[in-house]
Amino acid sequence: MPVELLLTIYLLVFLYGIVIGSFLNVCMIRIPKKESIVTKGSHCVKCNYRLRWYDLIPLFSFLILRGKCRNCGEKISPQYPVVEFINGIVYVFIFLIKGIKIESLLICLLFSCLLTLSVIDFKTFEIPVGFNIFIAVLGVIKIVIDFGNILDYLIGALCVSLFLLILYAVSKGRAIGGGDIKLMAAAGLFLGWKNVILAFMLGCVLGACIHVIRMKVFKEGRVLAMGPYLSMGIFISALFGNEIITGYLALFSL
């Protein structure tokens, strides 16, 4: 494929990513407040100035307005451009790693969902069920594309989530949250059983290491939101799971 065409495709992917990132910001802010993400127009949180279309251009509007409301001058949270940029650049990264195909688009949508639910769970210790349903829908699409391995995906939906459900019952909800169980069930439907087990193990290791650092440095309590760490594991597995598992098994054949 010509270099010019590739660059054009990646530019379009980035632009698509930052547009989706703009919507993610809406979800991150409104869903915890139980506000509509569809019917309520975008507005300044201080003066309620209704934002026009030219105030909502991802990244560029923030730069043009110098991070301030056009009407009252209130500072706009840097979360908006940061989330938009991260979503756009990760979309490009996914397409670079996986190639230009349907699976790449599915992983992009998976990342956006995981990013949003992670921010919400980090703030509220709750994963809205809509995110898990969305991941499950992506999983069904993945099964349709790779129907020959349907059993792997169906087992994936149960193998980790069933273990967590037993843990939930034994600990009476103290060891794991119901949202985490649903998340791993939906992720298993997308990843398959091998990769969802890897995702869970990665999530646990990352959660333990990062939260210990947060406890030591930032004096955080012992209670942690597992959603962000499980999401890291899910995303890593979606991108590199097969390579990680193959490399690990190769160690035993030396």
Secondary structure, DSSP 8 states (H G I E B T S, - for coil): --HHHHHHHHHHHHHHHHHHHHHHHHHHHHGGGT--SSSS--B-TTT--B--GGG-STTHHHHHTTTB-TTT--B--THHHHHHHHHHHHHHHHHHHH-SSHHHHHHHHHHHHHHHHHHHHHHHS---HHHHHHHHHHHHHHHHHTGGGHHHHHHHHHHHHHHHHHHHHHHTTSSS-HHHHHHHHHHHHHH-HHHHHHHHHHHHHHHHHHHHHHHHHH---S---SHHHHHHHHHHHHHHHHHHHHHHHHGGG-
